Amino acid sequence: MSVYELGEEQLRDAISASRWYRKQKKESEDVERRKFLGGAAATAGAVAVPGIAQAREHIDSALANTGEADVAYFEGVFERHRGGYAGRTPDAVLGLMEQDLEELSAALRRTRHAGDRGDLVRAAAGITGLVAIIQHDRGDRADAHRWFAIAEKVARESGDRRTLSWVLARRAMVPLNYGAPRQAAEYAQAARQAAGRVPTGAAALASAVHARALAALDDADGARKAIASTESLLQRIDGDETADTWFGYPGQKHHVHLSQAYTLLGDTKAAYRHQDAALALTRSPSVMTRALLALDTAACLRTEGDHREAATRAAGAWGRLPVEHRSGLIRARATVLLDRLDGPAHEHLREALTAS
C-alpha cells in the first residue's frame, strides 16, 4: 500500500461509516428526528454528521502530497455546491457532498503535476470552505473552524489571493456570529489585506464582515468607514463577483450584511432600509435569510424601546421556521435578542424558543 493511500483498515472504516450514514439518513426522516436535530443542537451543541470529520482529516493529511487528478471535475463540484441551500437543510447538503469529499481526498493524494496541483487545491479551498460554512450554519463552531483551517491551508498553497480572501472573510463569520467579534475583526482585516487592491466580491465580503465586527465592538466610526468601503467596492464589481452564490457578493447579500451592521450600531432607520432591500431581492426558498432579517427587525424594535413587538416579531419568525432550521446560527441570533428583552417580552420569546 502506497504511503499516499489509505490503509485497508482506514478504508474499511470510511466505507462502513458512509454506509451507516446513508442507512440512518433513509430511516430517520420522521418528525422526532428533526426535533432532535433542532433541540439537541441548541442545548448540547451541534449533532455530528458521520463521515464529515473523517473526510476533513483525510483531506488535511493529503495536502503535503501530489499526483494526477481530474481538475475539471472538482471545479464542477465546487460550482454545483456553491449555489447555497436552495431550500434544502444543511444536513441534506452535507449528505450530498460526502462522496465528493471522499473523492477529493483521494485526488489530493495522487496529484503529482505542479500545474494540476495548483488548480486542484484552488478547487479544494472552495469545496472545503463550503463545508465550513454549512458547519457554521449548523452551529458546530469547532468543526467549522477546523474546516476553515483546511480551506485556508489549500488556499495559501494555491496562491490565489481572491480565494484566500474569501476563506478568511467567511471564517471571520464564525466568531462574529457566536460571540467573539474581536477575533472576527482580525480575520476580516486579514481577508481584506489578502484581497489586495483589486476589487472583488471577496474583498467586498471581507469589508462588510469587518464592518459588522467593528459595530459589535462599539467602534461606530470604524464600522461606518468599513461600510463606506464596502459600498465603494460593490460599485466596482460585476459578473461572477456579484453572483448569487456562497462565493459571490450580490446585492441581496450586501443588504443582509448591512442590515446586521446597522442593527448593531443602533441605526434603526438605516437597518430597516437594508432589511426591506434585502427582502425585495431574496428568493422564496431562502428560509434562513428571511429568519435572520426578521430577527434584525425585532432587534431594531427592541432598540427603539418596543420590547413587546420585538418579542412578537421574533416569536413569529421562529414559529414559521421548519423544525430542522431551528438550531445553529438562527437560534444563536434569537438567543442574543432574548437576553436583551425584559419582563413579559422576555417570557414570550423564551416560551417560543423552548416550545420547539
N, C-alpha and C positions, 0 to 999 in steps of 0.2 A: 504493500500500500504506500503510495507516494506521500512524502511529508506534506504535500499541499492538499491532500484529500482528507476526508473524514475517515476515522477508524470505523471498522464494521459495527462495533457496539454503539458508537455515536449515531451512525446511520440508522441502525435499527431503532434506537430511541427516538430519533427525529420522525421516522416514518410512523412509529407507534403513536407518538404524540399527535401527529397530524390526523391519523385515522380516528383517534379518540375524540379529537376536537370536532371533526366533521360529524361523527355519530352523535355527539352530545348536542351539536347545533340543531340537527334534524329532530331530535327527541325533546327539545326544550324550548319550543316556541310558544308555550302557553302563557297565560296571564301571570301566574305565580312567579315564573322565572323573570319576567320583565319587571315585576315589582321588586324582586330580589336585587336585580341589577341596579335599579334606581335607589332603593332604600339602603341596601348594604353598602353601596359605593359611598353614600353620604356619611354613613356612621362609622364604617371601618376601613375606608379607603377604597380605591377602585378595584373592581374584580379583575383578576388576572386573565389574560387571554392565552390559552395554551398554544405553544409553538412560537409565539411572537418573541418572547425573551430569548429563546434558543436561537432563533433566526438572527437576532441582533448580535449575539455572541459569535456566531459563525461568520457574519459579515466583518465584524471587528477583527477577528483573528486572520481574516483573509487579506487585509489591506496591505500587508507588507510583501505580498506575493504578486506574481504576474503570469499571463497566459493569453490565449486567443478567446474571443467572445463575440457574440452577435450584438454589437453595439446598437444597431438599429432597433433590435427587438426591445432592449431596455429603455431606449429613448421613447419607444412606443408605449411601454409600460408606464413611464412617467406621465406621458401625455394622457393616457387613458384614466389614470387615477387622480390627476391634479385638478380635475374639474369640480371637486367638492363632493358633498354628500348626496346631492340630488334627491333629497327626501329620504335617504337611507339612514339607518342608525350607524354610529361609529363602530359598533361591534360587527355589523354586517360588512362594512367596508374593509375592516381588518381581515375578516374571513376571506374576502375576495383577493386580498393582497398576499395571503400566506404562501401560496405556491410560487408567486413571483419572487418573494423574498428568498425562498429556498434556492430558486434558480439563480438569483443574483449572487448569493453566497458562493455557489459553485463557479459561476463565471469569473468572479473576482479571484478565485484560487487558481484558475487555469490561464488567465490572460497574461501573456508574456510580452507582446509587442508594445513598445512605449506609446506609439500613437493610439492604438486601440485602448490601451490602459487609460490614457487621458480622457478620451471620450466616455469610456465606461464609468470612471469614477465621478465624472460630472453628472451622469445619469443617476448613479448610485446616491450622490448627495441629495438630488431631488427626491428620489424614492424614499430614502431613509428619513428625510425631512418631513415627508407626508405622514409617515408612521408616527413621528414625534408629535406632529400637530394633532393627530387623532388621539394619541395618548393624553395630550394636554386637555383636549375637549372632554375626554372621559374622566378627567380628574386624577389620573395616575401621574402625578408630578415627577416622582422619582424616575419612572421609566421614560417619561418624556425627555427629561434631562439626559438620560443615557443615550436615547436615540439621537438627540440633537448633538451630543458629543461625537457620535459616529458620523453624522451628517457633516459636522464641521471638519472632521478629520479628512473625509473624502473630498470635501470642497477645497480645502487647502492643498491637497495633493493634486487636484485638477488645475489649480492656478487660475480658476475662473473667479474674478472679483465679484461679478454680479451674483453668482451662486452663493459665494461665501457671505456676501452682504445679506442675501435673503435668509440664509440659515441663521445667522446671528440675530437678525431682526425678529424672526419667528421664535427663536429661543428666548429672546427677551420677554415674550408674552407669557412665558410660564411664571417667572417670579412676579411679573406685573399683575397677572390675574389671580395670583394666590398669595398676595400679601408681602412681597419683597420688592417694592418699587425702586429702591436704591440699586439693587443688583440689576434690575431691569434697565435702568438708565445707563448703566455701564455697558451692558450688552448692546443696547440700541446705539450708543455712541460709537462703539467698536464697529457696528454694522454700517453706520454712516461713513466712517473713515474707510472701511473696506470698499465701499462703493466708489470712492474717488470722485472726480468732478463730472463724470458722465451721468447725465440724468437717466435714471432707470426706475422701473417700478419698485425694485428692491430698495433703492435709495429713498424713494417716497415713503415706502412702508417703514423703513428704519426711522425716518424723521417723524412720522406720525406716532409710532410707538414711543419714541423719545419724548414727544410732547405729552403723551398720556402719563409716562413715568414721572416727568417733572411736575405735572399737575398733581399727581398723587403725593408728591413730596412737598406740596405747597409752594413750589417755585413758580409763581404766576408769570413773572417776567420771562423766565427761561422757557416755560411752556408756550407762551404766546409767540416767542421768537421761533420756536420749533414748528408751531402751527403755520406761521408765515412761510417758513422754508418748505414745508410740505405743500402748501398751496402753490408756491412757485414751481416746485418740481412737477406737480400734477399738470401744470400748464405746458410743460416741455416734453411730456412723454405721450406716446400714442402706440397704435398697433398692438403687438403682443405684450408690450409693457403694461397696457391697460386692460388686458384680457380678464374676463370674469372667471378666474381660476385661483387656486391657492398660491400660484406663483406670480400672478399679475396684481396690479393695483388699480382696479376700476373705480369709477366714481362712487358706486354703491359702497364699496369697502372704505373709501375715503370718508364718506359721511358717517359711517358706523364708528370709525376711529375718532373723528372729531366730536361726535355726539358724546362719547365717553370722556374725551379730554375736557370739553366744556362743562359736562356734568360734574367732573371732579373739581373744576375751577369755580363752580357755583354760578356760572354764567348761564342761567336757565334759558334766557331768550335765544342765545346762540345755539344752545343744546337742542331746544325744540326745533329750531330751523333745520339743523342737520338730521334730526330724527325724521322729520317729515320728508326731507330729500332722500334719505336712505330708504324709507318705506316705499317711496314712489319708484325706486329702482330695484326693489327686492322682488325676486321671483317667488311665486307662491310656495314652492317646496322648502324654502329657507326657514325651517322651523326654529332653529337656534338663533338666527339673526333677528327674527321678529321678537322672540322672547327677550333677548338682550336689549333691544331697543325699548321694549315696554318697561323693562326694569330701569333703564336710564330715565324714562319719563317719570316713573314712580320716584326715583331718587331726586329728580328736579322738584317734584311736588313736595317732597319732604323738606328740601332746602327752602322752599317758599313758605314752609310752616304748615302745610296741609297734610298732616300725618295720616288722617283718616282716608283721604282719597289716595294717598300714596300706597297704603296697605291694600286698598280695594283694587287698584290697578295691578299691583304686583301679584296679588292672590288670583286675580282673573287671568293674568298671563300664565301663571303657574298651572291653573286648572285646565287651560287649553292645551298644555303640553302633553304629548303622548308620554306614557309612563317611562318608556325607555330613554327619554331625554331629560328626565328629572334627576340628574346627577352631574358630577364634574363641574364644568365651568358655570353652567346656569345656576346650579344650587349654590355654588360659592358666591356668585354675584347677588343672589337673593338673600343669602345669609348676612352679607355685609349690610344690605338695606335693613334687614330685620334688627340688627344690633343698633341701628340708629333711630329706630322708631320707639315710641313710648306709649304707655297706657293701653287703651283698648286697641289701638292700631297695631301695636306690637303683638298683642294676643291674637288678633285676627290673622295676621300673616303667619304667626307661629303655628296656629292650628292648620292653616292651609298647607304649610310645608311638611308638617308631621303627619297629616292625614294620608299622604301618599306614601 
